Amino acid sequence: MPTLLVYRCQVPGVGHFASTDPGCEGQTTELPALGYTLAYTRLIRHTTTGYPYDHASATARIGANYRPEGSTGALSMTQLPGTTALLSCQDGIDTFTSTDSACEGKTVVRRLGFIWTSAPQGVPGAPGAIGFELFRCRASWGDLFDSGDPGCEGQTLDRSLGFVATGL
């Protein structure tokens, strides 16, 4: 069963937060670690609150001008057999996801986690979890976004990204 250490972190003069990053995302790490967590994270689709409109999928902090639309499923936070990295990429104002390690020639922002290349069978530590195909779609104005709908919510299908886990 994949697990990650959880650290107590401090932002001096502000407060504390928990993180799986040993470096506390650039803040102060307080030891000892708090414990362990299952190594899965939710992939949340967000949209900007105003023009120019952009969708972005994220597993952590995202810009203040984005609001969450909902979870598209779970990614593994560690590489498991049958998974590949899912990256957050930037092309001008468009934030999009890709399984290409070079973000298709655009800017790599960060690794979001690991997505399954085929529907997962028996997700470690998550009995009953099933795979759900995740698609990358293109809106009429050019924005790339993720969706579980093979019809892309009435927009244009760009490609299948792989499978996220549901039922965790």
Secondary structure, DSSP 8 states (H G I E B T S, - for coil): --EEEEEEEEETTTEEEEES-TTGGGSEEEEEEEEEEESEEEEEEEEESSSS--EEEESS---TTEEEEEEEEEEESS--TTEEEEEEEEETTEEEEESSTTGGGSEEEEEEEEEESS--SS-TT-TT-EEEEEEEEE-TTS-EEEES-TTGGGSEEEEEEEEEEE--
